[in-house]
Amino acid sequence: MPVVTASDLVVRSLSELDLDGIVRIAEKTRHRYQPDLWEDRVTFYLRRDPEGSVVAELDGDVVGFMLGDVRSGEFGLEEETGWIEVLGVDPAHGGLGVGKALGEAMLERFRQRGVRRVRTLVDASMPEVKGFFERLGFEADQMTPYVKRL
Ligand SMILES: CC(C)(COP(=O)(O)OP(=O)(O)OC[C@H]1O[C@@H](n2cnc3c(N)ncnc32)[C@H](O)[C@@H]1OP(=O)(O)O)[C@@H](O)C(=O)NCCC(=O)NCCS
């Protein structure tokens, strides 16, 4: 399988100019066109942690994004924790290593900031996302998500 080489792909910090690309990718992966929602999300992540989110660019086009940040105190976790919260790769460029490049860049950024633990939540109805994180080295955590419907 062809793999995107490091020289083709640029992984860099998220900018507000990436909004259109993110909206386009999310429309393909989620089958919903939600520009307002993504504008809120991009603004939120940039404000909370400007270096905490990355995009992948191929020939000047955004082909993937990964949004997250570093926080402490959440859920009683005292240590600084890197969180990967939202991601998407353009299906036209899927299976080529774009997601892996995004994930490795995020992990390296977290590592350089002194973070020793990175967390995410994966929806059980998305086995491809679970497989993806497992390949990045993630494993099941002792924290269990709970929900109560109102
Ligand atoms: C999951 C996703 C990020 C993978 O991106 P990608 O660029 O295709 O992945 P890569 O080519 O970089 O693959 C990286 C690794 O993950 C594995 N992987 C990728 N897709 C997988 C799948 N469907 N099932 C199992 N493993 C998978 C690859 O085998 C690869 O493993 P390797 O390192 O041993 O080669 C992408 O398919 C995606 O964006 N899906 C939709 C996400 C979504 O809906 N998000 C909303 C919730 S936040």
The ligand as an ORCA input file, in Angstrom:
! r2SCAN-3c Opt
* xyz 0 1
  C      -9.520      6.336     12.124
  C      -8.810      7.296     11.183
  C      -8.294      8.483     11.961
  C      -7.604      6.552     10.558
  O      -6.874      7.477      9.743
  P      -5.925      6.961      8.585
  O      -5.129      8.099      8.089
  O      -6.720      6.210      7.601
  O      -4.995      5.938      9.386
  P      -3.502      5.521      9.044
  O      -3.392      5.182      7.594
  O      -2.559      6.549      9.544
  O      -3.350      4.207      9.905
  C      -2.661      4.218     11.166
  C      -2.815      2.857     11.810
  O      -4.179      2.662     12.212
  C      -4.682      1.478     11.645
  N      -6.051      1.672     11.178
  C      -6.473      2.643     10.359
  N      -7.772      2.455     10.052
  C      -8.131      1.309     10.702
  C      -9.330      0.551     10.741
  N     -10.410      0.897     10.028
  N      -9.366     -0.570     11.493
  C      -8.267     -0.974     12.184
  N      -7.076     -0.296     12.164
  C      -7.030      0.813     11.413
  C      -3.799      1.207     10.439
  O      -3.760     -0.190     10.137
  C      -2.464      1.721     10.832
  O      -1.748      0.754     11.553
  P      -0.144      0.573     11.326
  O       0.464      1.732     12.054
  O       0.159     -0.738     11.920
  O       0.106      0.636      9.853
  C      -9.727      7.753     10.029
  O     -10.247      6.630      9.379
  C     -10.876      8.638     10.458
  O     -10.742      9.841     10.511
  N     -12.066      8.066     10.736
  C     -13.232      8.842     11.107
  C     -13.024      9.440     12.481
  C     -14.303      9.948     13.078
  O     -15.390      9.659     12.659
  N     -14.117     10.717     14.119
  C     -15.231     11.190     14.845
  C     -15.064     10.792     16.274
  S     -13.791     11.732     17.063
*
